[in-house]
C-alpha cells in the first residue's frame, strides 16, 4: 500500500511537471513534453518538500503539503495552457527508437544494482559497490531523523552537511510515506533518466535541426568512448579480463591512464547527484538554447522555475549552467540589439536564480567550500597530472586516447558549425578552461562532472560534422560504411563496459547485515549514535540510516571533512575502551563484527561484554548498549 501511495504522489509531481512543460512550450509534441515534464517534475519533487521541511521538519506534514502544492501548481499551469491537442511530430518515433533501448538497459542495471535480493542477501554490480552505500545512508537518515537541513551522519557530533542533499531527499520523500528503501531509491530515478536521455536528444535536434544528427549525438555521448579497448586486444585472457576484473574496462583502466568513464554506467547509475543534476541541467540547456539563440525571451521564467533547486541537487551542474549562461549573455550583447526588451529577461533570470541560489548555498555549499579540507585548489590538466607537477601522458594524447574520435573532430566540427552553435559550444569551452585549472573538491577526478557537460556539446558538434561529411559521399554503401566505422571506433569501448556491468555481481550486504539493520531500525532512537568500524558498507548507517562515529574515509575525506579526531576516537574505543570516553562522545551503541576485527585486530570486546549490556546478537555481529 505504501509503495502504491508513493507511486501516486510521484505521479502528482510528474503531472505538475508535464503541465509546466506544456506551459513553457505549448507548441511541442509529446516527445518534448514528456522528458521536459520529467525534468520539471523532479525539480518540484526536490524543492517543494525541502522548502516546507525548513519550517515543519522533513516529515509527513511537509510531504503531504508538498503534494498539495504540486497539485495546485499543476492546476495553475493547466489553466494557463491554450486549449488544443498536443501536436504530433514525425521525428517522435526517431527519438523513442534511441531512448527505449538505452532505457531498458538502464532499468535492468537499476534492478540488479540497487538492493537486489538474492537468497537473503543484497547484491549489486561493479559501479554501485561503493557510492550506493553512502547514498542509501543519507536517504534513510534524512527520513528517519526528519532534521532539516540535515546534519552530517557519517561523523559523530554536529557537522555541516555540505553535500548537495536534495538529490537524496527526492527518495527520503517516499520513505516518509512508508515505501521500502529499494523502492524509494529507484522510484525517482526513472523519470530522472527519462529527462536526461530525452532532453539530450531534443537539445541536439534543436541545435542541429536534424533527427538523424541528434540520434548520432545521443549515442556518441551516452555510448561514446576512447581507444581504451586497444589495451585489451593483446590476448584472449586480456579481453576476458574486462568481464572478470574490478574496474578493468576500456573506459576505466587506471593502470593505462584511461579515466574517461561511460556516463551511464559510472556516473548516472551510481552517482545520484549527477543523475538528478543532469535531469534538471539538460532540460535547462534546451530551454536556454531557445531562450537565447532562438530569441524566445518569454522562456526566462520557465528556465528560472526549473533550476531553482539545482545547486543543492548537483553543484557542478549549477556551475556549468552559470558558465554557459555567461557566454550566451555575451552573445546577446554582441549579436543582438541592446534594447530593453532583449536585456530585461536576462536580468530577471539572473536576479531570481541569484537570490534563490545564494540563499540555498550560503550555509551549505559555500560554507563547506571555505571550511572544508582541500576544497577550491589550483590544479592543471584534470587527473592526468602527477603529484610532482609532471604529466602521466602528453596533454593531447591523454584526451585523444580517453575521449577518442569526438576529441579529434572538435576543431573541424567547430569550424564547420554555424555561428550560434559555436557560441553555445563556447559555454562548454568556458567549462573546460575552468575545470582544467581549478579543482572544486578534494578529489580531482570529480571535475569530470563539469567536463562531461563540455563533452556533450562537443558530441553535438561532432555529430553534425560527421553526418554532413558523410552526405558528401555519393555511393550509399560507402556512406553507410564510413558512419558505421566511426560509430564502432567511438562506441566499442562503452559497449564492452556495458557488458561488464551487466554481468557483474557482488554481495553488498549479507543476511546478518540486513537483520542487524532491521533490528536497529525498529528498536533504536532516530538520533542514536553508533560506534562501528569505518567500513564503507556499514549496515547501521547504509541500511538503518543511523549516525555513526566515523564513516569511511572514501566518503568523508572526499566531502572535505576533517575526521582525524573521530577516527582516533573510534580506534581508541575499540582497542582501549573507556567509560569516560564513551560518555564524552555520547556513544549509545557499540557494534562488533568482522569489519571491526579486520581493521582493529586488537579490539577489546571483552571490556564491553564485562561492562555493558549485550543488546543484540546474530551469527555475524554483537551490539552492546552503552549505559549512562
C-alpha positions in Angstrom: 0.0 0.0 0.0 2.8 2.4 0.9 4.6 1.7 -2.4 1.3 2.4 -4.3 0.9 5.7 -2.4 4.4 6.6 -3.3 3.8 6.0 -7.0 0.6 8.1 -6.8 2.4 11.0 -5.1 5.2 10.8 -7.7 2.5 10.9 -10.4 1.2 14.2 -9.0 4.7 15.8 -9.2 5.2 14.5 -12.7 1.7 15.7 -13.8 2.6 19.1 -12.5 5.8 18.9 -14.4 4.1 17.9 -17.6 1.7 20.9 -17.2 4.7 23.2 -16.6 6.4 21.8 -19.8 3.2 22.4 -21.8 3.0 26.0 -20.4 6.6 26.6 -21.4 6.5 25.1 -24.9 2.8 24.5 -25.7 3.5 24.0 -29.4 5.7 21.0 -28.9 4.9 17.3 -29.2 4.9 14.6 -26.6 8.5 13.7 -27.4 9.5 17.1 -25.9 6.8 17.4 -23.2 7.4 14.0 -21.6 11.2 14.4 -20.9 10.9 18.1 -20.2 8.0 17.4 -17.9 10.0 14.8 -16.1 12.7 17.4 -15.5 10.2 19.8 -14.1 8.6 17.1 -12.0 11.9 16.0 -10.5 12.7 19.7 -9.8 9.4 20.2 -8.0 10.0 16.9 -6.0 13.2 18.4 -4.8 12.2 22.0 -4.0 8.6 21.7 -2.5 9.3 19.2 0.3 12.6 20.9 1.1 11.0 24.3 1.3 8.3 23.1 3.6 10.7 21.0 5.7 12.6 24.1 6.7 9.5 25.1 8.8 8.0 21.7 9.5 11.0 19.3 9.5 11.1 16.5 6.9 8.1 14.5 8.0 4.6 13.6 7.0 3.2 17.1 7.2 5.8 18.6 4.9 5.4 15.7 2.5 1.7 15.8 2.2 1.6 19.6 1.9 4.2 19.5 -0.8 2.0 17.1 -2.8 -0.9 19.6 -2.5 1.4 22.4 -3.6 2.5 20.4 -6.6 -1.1 19.7 -7.5 -2.0 23.3 -7.1 0.8 24.4 -9.4 -0.3 21.8 -11.9 -3.8 23.2 -12.0 -2.4 26.7 -12.2 -0.4 25.8 -15.4 -3.4 23.8 -16.7 -5.4 27.0 -16.9 -2.5 28.9 -18.5 -2.2 26.5 -21.4 -4.0 27.2 -24.7 -6.7 24.7 -25.4 -6.0 22.1 -28.0 -4.4 18.6 -28.5 -0.8 18.0 -28.2 0.7 18.1 -31.7 2.5 15.1 -33.2 5.9 15.2 -34.9 7.2 12.7 -37.4 10.5 12.8 -35.5 9.0 11.5 -32.3 9.5 7.9 -33.4 13.2 8.5 -34.1 13.7 9.8 -30.6 11.9 6.9 -28.9 13.9 4.5 -31.1 17.0 5.9 -29.5 15.7 6.2 -25.9 13.9 2.9 -25.4 16.8 0.5 -25.9 19.1 2.5 -23.5 16.2 3.0 -21.1 15.6 -0.8 -21.0 19.3 -1.4 -20.3 19.2 1.2 -17.6 16.2 -0.4 -15.9 18.0 -3.8 -15.9 21.0 -2.2 -14.2 18.9 -0.4 -11.6 17.1 -3.7 -10.8 20.3 -5.7 -10.4 22.4 -3.0 -8.8 20.2 -1.4 -6.1 19.5 -3.7 -3.1 18.8 -6.7 -5.3 17.6 -9.5 -3.1 19.2 -12.9 -3.8 18.9 -15.8 -1.3 18.5 -13.4 1.7 21.4 -11.1 0.7 21.5 -7.8 -1.1 23.5 -8.0 -4.3 24.9 -5.2 -6.5 27.1 -4.6 -9.6 30.6 -3.2 -10.0 29.6 0.5 -10.3 27.4 0.6 -7.3 29.5 -1.4 -4.9 31.0 1.8 -3.5 28.9 5.0 -3.6 25.5 3.4 -3.3 26.2 2.6 0.4 26.7 6.3 1.1 23.6 7.4 -0.8 21.3 4.9 0.9 22.5 6.0 4.3 21.9 9.7 3.5 18.4 8.9 2.2 17.5 6.8 5.2 18.9 9.2 7.8 17.0 12.2 6.4 13.8 10.3 6.5 14.4 8.7 10.0 15.5 11.9 11.8 13.4 14.4 10.0 16.0 17.1 10.7 16.2 19.8 8.0 18.6 20.9 6.9 20.1 17.5 7.8 23.2 17.1 10.0 26.1 15.1 8.5 25.5 11.5 9.7 28.9 10.0 8.9 30.7 11.6 11.8 29.9 12.0 15.5 28.8 15.4 16.7 27.1 18.1 14.7 28.8 18.7 11.3 27.6 20.8 8.4 26.0 18.7 5.6 27.8 20.4 2.7 26.9 17.6 0.2 24.1 18.6 -2.2 21.5 16.7 -0.3 18.4 17.4 -2.4 19.5 14.5 -4.6 18.8 12.3 -1.6 15.6 14.0 -0.3 13.8 13.1 -3.5 14.0 9.5 -2.2 13.6 10.2 1.5 10.2 11.6 0.5 9.0 8.1 -0.3 10.5 6.6 2.8 8.4 9.0 4.9 5.4 7.7 3.0 6.3 4.2 4.1 7.9 2.8 1.0 10.8 0.4 1.4 14.3 1.6 0.8 14.8 0.0 -2.6 11.6 1.4 -4.0 12.3 4.8 -2.5 15.7 4.8 -4.1 14.7 3.7 -7.6 11.3 5.4 -8.0 12.5 9.0 -8.7 15.5 7.7 -10.7 13.2 6.5 -13.5 11.8 9.9 -14.5 15.2 11.4 -14.0 16.7 9.1 -16.6 13.9 9.9 -19.0 14.6 13.6 -18.6 18.4 13.1 -19.1 18.0 10.9 -22.2 15.1 12.7 -23.8 16.5 16.2 -23.4 19.9 15.4 -24.7 18.3 14.2 -27.9 16.0 17.2 -28.0 18.8 19.7 -27.4 20.8 18.1 -30.2 17.9 18.1 -32.6 17.2 21.8 -31.8 20.8 22.8 -32.3 21.4 20.7 -35.4 18.0 20.7 -37.0 18.0 17.0 -37.8 16.7 13.9 -36.1 19.5 11.8 -37.7 22.2 14.1 -36.4 20.5 14.2 -33.0 20.5 10.4 -32.8 24.2 10.2 -33.6 24.9 12.9 -31.0 22.9 10.9 -28.5 24.8 7.7 -29.0 28.2 9.5 -29.1 27.5 10.9 -25.7 25.9 8.0 -23.8 27.8 5.2 -25.6 30.9 7.0 -26.7 34.4 6.0 -25.6 38.0 6.4 -26.5 40.6 4.0 -27.6 41.0 2.1 -24.3 39.7 -1.1 -25.9 43.0 -1.4 -27.7 44.7 -2.3 -24.4 42.6 -5.5 -24.2 43.2 -6.8 -27.7 46.6 -8.4 -26.9 45.2 -11.8 -26.0 42.0 -13.6 -25.2 43.0 -13.5 -21.5 43.2 -9.7 -21.6 39.9 -9.4 -23.3 38.2 -11.7 -20.8 39.6 -9.6 -18.0 37.1 -6.9 -19.0 34.3 -9.1 -17.7 36.0 -10.6 -14.7 38.2 -7.8 -13.2 37.2 -5.0 -10.9 37.3 -1.7 -12.9 39.4 -3.1 -15.7 37.2 -1.8 -18.5 38.1 0.1 -21.7 36.6 3.2 -20.1 38.0 2.9 -16.6 41.5 1.3 -16.6 43.7 3.4 -14.3 46.8 1.3 -15.0 46.9 2.7 -18.5 45.6 6.2 -17.5 42.2 5.5 -19.0 39.8 7.5 -16.9 37.0 8.9 -19.2 34.2 6.7 -17.9 30.9 5.8 -19.5 28.4 8.4 -18.3 25.6 5.9 -17.8 27.4 3.1 -16.0 29.8 5.1 -13.9 28.1 8.5 -13.4 24.4 8.3 -13.7 23.6 5.0 -12.1 25.9 5.1 -9.0 26.1 8.9 -8.5 22.7 10.3 -7.7 23.9 13.9 -7.6 25.0 13.7 -11.2 21.8 11.9 -12.3 19.4 14.4 -10.6 21.6 17.3 -11.5 21.6 16.4 -15.2 17.9 15.7 -15.1 17.4 19.4 -14.5 20.5 20.8 -16.3 19.8 19.2 -19.7 16.2 20.4 -19.9 17.6 23.8 -18.8 20.1 23.8 -21.7 17.3 23.0 -24.1 15.3 26.0 -22.8 18.4 28.2 -22.7 19.1 27.4 -26.4 15.6 28.5 -27.3 15.7 31.5 -24.9 19.0 32.8 -26.2 19.6 31.5 -29.7 16.0 31.4 -31.0 15.1 34.6 -29.2 12.2 33.2 -27.2 12.6 35.7 -24.4 9.4 34.5 -22.6 11.2 31.3 -21.6 13.2 33.0 -18.9 10.5 32.3 -16.3 10.3 28.6 -17.2 14.1 28.3 -17.1 14.2 30.0 -13.7 11.5 27.9 -12.3 13.1 24.7 -13.5 16.6 25.3 -12.0 15.6 26.7 -8.5 16.9 23.6 -6.6 19.8 22.9 -8.9 22.8 24.0 -6.6 21.6 21.7 -3.8 20.9 18.8 -6.2 24.3 19.0 -8.0 26.5 22.0 -7.5 28.7 21.1 -10.5 25.6 21.3 -12.8 24.7 24.7 -11.4 28.2 26.0 -12.1 28.1 24.6 -15.6 24.8 26.3 -16.3 26.2 29.6 -15.0 29.2 29.4 -17.3 27.1 28.6 -20.4 24.6 31.4 -19.5 27.5 33.9 -19.2 28.7 33.0 -22.7 25.1 33.2 -24.0 24.7 36.6 -22.3 27.8 37.8 -24.1 26.3 36.5 -27.4 23.2 38.5 -26.6 25.2 41.7 -26.0 27.3 41.2 -29.1 24.9 39.9 -31.7 21.5 41.3 -30.7 20.4 44.9 -30.4 20.8 46.4 -26.9 17.1 47.0 -26.2 15.2 46.9 -23.0 13.1 44.0 -24.4 16.2 41.9 -25.1 18.1 42.6 -21.8 15.3 42.5 -19.2 14.7 38.8 -19.4 18.4 38.2 -18.7 18.2 40.5 -15.7 15.1 38.8 -14.4 16.7 35.3 -14.8 19.9 36.4 -13.1 18.0 38.1 -10.2 15.7 35.2 -9.5 18.4 32.5 -9.6 20.9 34.6 -7.9 18.7 35.3 -4.9 17.4 31.7 -4.5 20.7 30.0 -5.1 22.6 32.2 -2.7 20.0 31.5 0.0 20.4 27.8 -0.6 24.2 27.7 -0.7 25.0 30.2 2.0 25.2 27.8 4.9 25.8 24.6 2.9 28.0 24.5 -0.2 29.6 27.9 0.2 30.4 27.4 3.8 31.7 23.9 3.2 33.9 25.2 0.3 35.5 27.7 2.7 35.7 25.5 5.8 36.3 22.1 4.2 39.7 20.4 3.7 41.3 20.5 0.2 38.5 22.4 -1.4 39.0 25.0 -4.2 42.5 24.5 -5.4 44.5 25.3 -8.5 45.5 22.2 -10.4 46.3 21.8 -14.1 45.1 19.1 -16.5 42.4 17.4 -14.5 43.6 14.0 -13.4 46.4 13.5 -15.8 49.0 15.2 -13.6 51.4 13.6 -11.2 52.0 14.9 -7.6 55.3 16.4 -8.7 53.6 18.5 -11.4 54.6 16.4 -14.4 52.1 14.7 -16.7 51.4 11.0 -17.0 50.7 11.4 -20.7 51.1 14.2 -23.2 48.3 16.6 -22.7 46.6 16.0 -26.0 47.4 12.3 -26.2 45.7 11.9 -22.8 42.4 13.2 -24.2 42.8 11.6 -27.5 43.0 8.1 -26.0 40.4 8.8 -23.4 37.7 10.5 -25.5 38.6 9.2 -28.9 37.2 10.3 -32.2 35.0 13.0 -30.9 38.0 14.8 -29.4 39.9 14.5 -32.7 36.9 16.1 -34.5 36.4 19.0 -32.2 38.4 21.6 -34.2 37.0 20.7 -37.7 33.5 20.4 -36.2 33.8 23.8 -34.6 34.8 25.4 -37.9 32.0 23.6 -39.7 29.4 24.6 -37.2 27.0 27.5 -37.6 27.7 30.7 -35.6 25.0 30.1 -33.0 26.3 26.6 -32.4 29.8 27.9 -32.0 28.7 30.4 -29.4 26.8 27.8 -27.4 29.8 25.5 -27.5 31.7 28.5 -26.2 30.0 27.8 -22.9 31.5 24.4 -23.0 34.9 25.8 -23.7 34.5 28.1 -20.6 33.7 24.9 -18.6 36.8 23.2 -20.0 39.1 26.1 -19.2 37.9 26.4 -15.6 37.8 22.7 -14.9 41.4 22.3 -16.2 42.8 24.8 -13.8 40.6 24.8 -10.7 39.5 21.9 -8.5 36.3 22.3 -6.6 36.5 19.3 -4.2 39.2 17.1 -2.6 39.1 14.6 -5.4 40.5 16.0 -8.7 38.6 13.2 -10.6 35.2 14.8 -9.7 35.9 17.6 -12.1 34.7 15.2 -14.8 31.1 16.2 -13.7 31.9 19.6 -15.3 34.0 18.2 -18.2 31.2 15.9 -19.3 28.9 18.9 -20.0 31.6 20.3 -22.3 31.8 16.9 -23.8 28.1 16.7 -24.5 28.3 19.9 -26.5 31.3 18.6 -28.4 29.4 15.4 -29.3 26.6 17.5 -30.8 29.0 19.4 -33.0 30.9 16.3 -33.9 27.6 14.5 -34.9 26.6 17.4 -37.2 30.0 17.4 -38.8 30.1 13.6 -39.3 26.7 13.5 -40.9 27.4 16.4 -43.2 30.8 14.9 -44.2 29.1 11.5 -44.9 26.5 13.2 -47.1 29.2 14.3 -49.5 29.9 10.6 -50.3 27.7 9.8 -53.3 27.7 6.0 -53.0 25.3 5.0 -50.3 27.2 1.8 -49.3 30.4 3.8 -48.7 28.4 6.4 -46.8 27.0 3.8 -44.5 30.4 2.1 -44.1 32.0 5.4 -43.2 29.4 6.1 -40.5 29.5 2.5 -39.2 33.3 2.6 -38.8 33.1 5.9 -37.0 30.4 4.5 -34.6 32.4 1.4 -34.0 35.6 3.3 -33.2 33.7 5.7 -31.0 31.5 3.3 -29.1 33.1 -0.2 -28.9 34.7 0.6 -25.5 31.4 1.6 -24.0 29.7 -1.5 -25.4 32.3 -3.6 -23.6 31.8 -1.6 -20.4 28.1 -2.1 -20.5 28.6 -5.8 -21.0 30.9 -5.9 -18.0 28.3 -4.1 -15.9 25.5 -6.3 -16.9 27.4 -9.5 -15.8 29.0 -8.0 -12.6 27.5 -9.4 -9.4 28.7 -8.9 -5.8 27.2 -9.4 -2.4 27.0 -6.0 -0.8 25.2 -6.9 2.4 24.6 -10.4 3.7 21.6 -11.7 5.7 23.3 -10.9 9.0 23.9 -7.3 8.0 20.2 -7.0 6.9 18.9 -8.5 10.1 21.1 -6.1 12.2 19.9 -3.1 10.2 16.3 -4.1 10.6 16.6 -4.6 14.3 18.4 -1.2 14.7 15.7 0.5 12.6 12.9 -0.9 14.7 14.4 -0.6 18.2 16.6 2.5 18.4 16.0 6.2 18.6 16.4 8.1 15.3 19.2 10.2 16.8 21.2 7.2 18.3 25.0 7.3 17.8 26.7 4.1 17.0 30.4 3.1 17.4 31.1 1.0 14.3 34.1 0.3 12.1 34.8 2.7 9.2 33.7 0.1 6.6 32.0 1.8 3.7 29.4 -0.9 3.8 28.4 -0.3 7.4 24.8 -1.6 7.6 23.9 0.5 10.6 24.4 3.6 8.5 23.6 2.4 5.0 20.5 0.4 5.7 19.3 1.8 9.0 20.3 5.4 8.5 21.7 5.9 12.0 24.6 8.2 12.7 28.0 6.6 13.3 31.1 7.9 15.0 33.4 7.7 12.0 32.4 6.8 8.4 34.7 5.5 5.6 37.4 7.9 4.6 36.5 7.2 1.0 33.3 9.2 1.7 34.3 11.6 4.5 37.6 12.7 3.1 36.2 13.5 -0.3 33.4 15.6 1.3 36.2 17.8 2.6 35.7 16.8 6.3 38.5 16.7 8.8 37.8 13.4 10.6 41.1 12.9 12.4 39.5 13.3 15.9 36.6 10.9 15.1 39.0 8.3 13.6 41.3 8.4 16.6 38.3 8.1 19.0 37.0 5.1 17.0 40.3 3.3 17.2 40.7 4.1 20.9 37.2 3.0 21.9 37.8 -0.4 20.2 41.3 -1.0 21.3 41.4 0.8 24.7 37.7 1.3 25.7 37.0 3.7 28.5 33.7 4.7 30.1 34.6 8.4 30.2 35.5 8.5 26.6 32.2 6.8 25.6 30.4 9.4 27.6 32.5 12.2 26.0 31.5 11.1 22.5 27.9 10.4 23.6 28.0 6.8 22.2 24.8 4.9 22.5 25.7 1.5 21.0 28.9 -0.3 20.1 29.0 -2.8 17.2 31.4 -5.7 16.9 31.5 -7.6 13.6 34.1 -8.9 11.1 34.8 -5.5 9.7 35.8 -4.3 13.2 38.3 -7.1 13.7 39.7 -6.7 10.1 40.6 -3.0 10.9 41.3 -3.4 14.7 42.6 -6.9 15.4 43.3 -5.9 19.0 39.7 -4.7 19.6 38.8 -5.4 23.2 35.3 -6.8 23.1 35.8 -8.4 26.5 35.6 -5.0 28.1 32.2 -4.3 26.6 31.0 -7.7 27.5 32.0 -7.2 31.1 30.8 -3.6 31.5 27.9 -3.1 29.1 24.7 -4.9 28.1 24.6 -7.2 25.2 21.7 -5.7 23.3 21.7 -7.7 20.0 23.4 -10.7 18.6 23.3 -12.8 15.4 25.7 -15.0 13.6 27.7 -12.0 12.2 27.8 -9.4 14.9 27.2 -8.4 18.5 25.9 -5.0 19.6 26.3 -3.6 23.1 24.1 -0.9 24.6 26.1 1.8 26.4 24.8 2.6 29.9 24.7 6.1 31.3 
